[in-house]
Amino acid sequence: MRTSSNNRNRRAAAIATAFLAGALALSGCGGGGNDKSGGTGGSESSSGLKLPKLNGQTLEVAAVWTGAEQANFMKVMDEFKKRTGAKINFVPTGNNTSTFLGTRIQGGKPPDVAFLPQVGVLHQFADKGWLKPLGADAKAQLAKNFSKGWVDLGTWKGTRYGVYAKAANKSLVWYNTQAFDAAGIKTAPKTWKDFLQTAQTLSDAGSPAVSVGGADGWTLTDWFENVYLSQAGPEKYDQLAAHKIKWTDPSVKDALTTLAQLWGKNDLIAGGTQGALNTEFPKSVTQTFSGSTPAAMVFEGDFVAANINGDTKAKLGTDAKVFPFPAVGSQAPVVSGGDVAVALKGGQGAQALLTFLASTDAAQIWAAQGGILSPNKEMDMSSYKDAITKQIAQQLLAAGDSFRFDMSDQAPAAFGGTAGVGEWKDLQDFLRNPKDIAGTQQKLEADAAKAYGTG
Amino acid sequence: MTSVANTTGGAGALPTPAAEPGKSVMGTRLWVAVLFLLPAFVLLGALVVYPIGYSIWRSLYDADGSGFVGLKNYGDIFSDDATLTAVRNTAIWVAVAPAVVTALGLIFAVLTERVRWGTAFKLIVFMPMAISMLAAGIIFRLVYEQDPNLGAANAVAKSVHDTFVSSSVYPGARPNATASDLKPSGGGSFTTTGTVRAGTPALLPLVGIAPDKLPGTPENAKAASGSGITGTVWLDFKLGGGGTKGKVDPGEKALKGVKVEAVKDGKVVASAKSGADGTFTLPAKADGARLRLPASNFSAPYNGIDWLGPTLVTPAIIGAYVWMWAGFAMVLIGAGLAGVDRNLLEAARVDGANEWQVFRRVTVPLLSPVLVVVLITLMINVMKVFDLVYIIAPQPSQDDANVLALQLFLSSFGGGGNEGVGSAIGVILLLLVLPVMFVNIRRLRRERQR
């Protein structure tokens, strides 16, 4: 039985290799003639970053990005190539990164470096012995440039494996400045009470106050995580993320009660709860910044900027501005996400690349392309393309070590990462009927028990 | 085969070669026969028999395929709510969809026989078959869109509704909760807690509409005065905020045409409508009454039917399926109809049967073999339905629309990651299809014998 499943994997790997061969051939055509540029090799930049000579080597990097995101990343890789002479081959993983990588690894063809989108995958891969620990140079850069919280996120059972080169800030409320002006609101709300008051005023002024993208379950989990982190505190948050306390815990009840203060009021939600359940995340952004009666506020991470730029005519910084998620408890929450770079192959090349990614140079080049946040605390903040991104990045860094990684990304996929089941579905049901707090808790607990048990 | 050989032999067009030793009656050596059958056997074995065997075997193992769990996966299926909903929905699908499609196909086929433009009509009804399930799913996702401006189904529902019920002037308006003594009094109306007196004008502040979105060109509100029973209905919010809540501040707009009722002991004693400056005057008998703003002032615009909500989602998707497959049924039944002996119909008519009786007693029984074929084909098809449900059902109600094939996909690849349970569902689906297949094969065999 073991053998047959191995066969299966080998077959899949063969297919993957065939694809890869095609990809190699293609990139080989495109990248010809650039090989000689890095001839001098080994370089030392002003920031004291030392990289080895890697002339003639080709490194493979796998990540989920496509399109503009991939192009921006490749700009960073161009610099790496200039300094070391190594060629970089980018492999898009598709949406299911862990499956893609698992197949490649079992087929004996892992990429040199991969970006993992979930903490859980890092732990899982480390346990299977698929990850190579960070070398001394990379560790030095990491210690110099990153706060302990981010270093720890890339660590599993005492060994450092990963570099968080890209982060996301999921504790932001974006608002339509026109709606705020029309309602005469001058200052952004700092606490949950202010936030509800602001929403009420906006609603009185005739704008749908809060746009909720309830047709996508993940936006609702992010709502819950922010409220929970701020109200119950980081310790409880960690325990709940690891399912060490149950979802029937009183702290969860409090968080849901708090959420119900907003979700239970049809007047405050764009389209009412029924409308929110029919609103996907992209629509929740567009209906806040375009249309005849735009909503006033929409909650989500820094990536909302991409939707505003892409789908609406609103200008960031003038029509659309952002404030941190209001504090429900004593401190405003900072929920983050991010992609961690790990080495899947031994050797100088992969380590050099991780060292480079952990450096301020790489962070600055990447930040200058726009669309990303770096948790690198030593980098020059003026590298960021616009004031809004800078503000968001500063907020993330200001949280120091009290930020927390997205809870649903830490949970097994069956609970925190699948459309129509688990936490996504249960919170959607809760949005439909915000009075049923106890029932929601029980459903969440039942689903969590099942997913954590098998996962 | 034999019959073909006989006819050609009988026609005498070709000389039949004499049977050689080592050849079968069919005139083929055994190894040649095996050689010719081999590709089919290999393909069937690799693509049908092996996967079935592997699925059955896999369904006895756990999520990552390393531990034998016996029949536990099957037990899990029948204790899991999501899968039970899927079983229930699949049963609804099998019971409803094939029957509706066949009935519609029968009606279309019989009617198009008599219409002059029958072929054109048939072409149009058959056209959805040319669209892939995925595209049809996307089309119906748009048809069932909640917003009447986007979704065709709700656009129809809304225009029908609005023909009978007129909409209000100020949908969404509501009293300013902090500064007014208007409180909800059931059914969407609002009533003051205090009573109105002559000489003290009543203030009825409303909010919830953007000042620049008021219909027409509203005048500025004026505080009512005078000795009669008067008051003002106005929008207690001006662009940019400011002013005192509950007071008629300069620049705040009047709400014209709001109906105000004076209520004493639950009975309406008088009513008035606010004028262009927002003021209204009630007759003297309203003295001491409470003021009520009836719901007709504020009723929200009709927003259509929640097609893809938990209750209607399965019927809605079945509707999409019927749209796709009615053409298929019509064409097959139409072909059957063409083969029906007209004399029988004529004979029935001569005997004095009316059209309904002819249809019911003659056409349908004659068509029954075709109807059974259509019904069975559709039943097998319906059990496998996946794409329509996956695409049309929005995330929040996907659970309520779940069918077995979708549950199979979700539990093995869609984040559940449990291929054991997925295989078990696959095996159950196979067991459900088998009886239908059996009936189908029996019928085919009987037909051949005839």
Interface residues (C-beta under 8 A of the other chain):
Chain A: M1 R2 S5 D181 A182 A183 G184 I185 Q200 T201 S203 D204 A205 G206 S207 G214 A215 D216 G217 D267 Q274 G275 L277 N278 S292 T293 A413 A414 G417 T418 A419 G420 V421 G422 W424 K425 Q428 D429 L431 R432 T454 G455
Chain B: Y61 A63 G65 S66 A82 Q146 D147 G172 R174 N176 A177 V207 G208 I209 A210 P211 D212 K213 D236 F237 L239 G240 G241 G242 N303 D306 L308 G309 P394 Q395 P396 Q398 D399 L410 G414 G415 G416 G417 N418
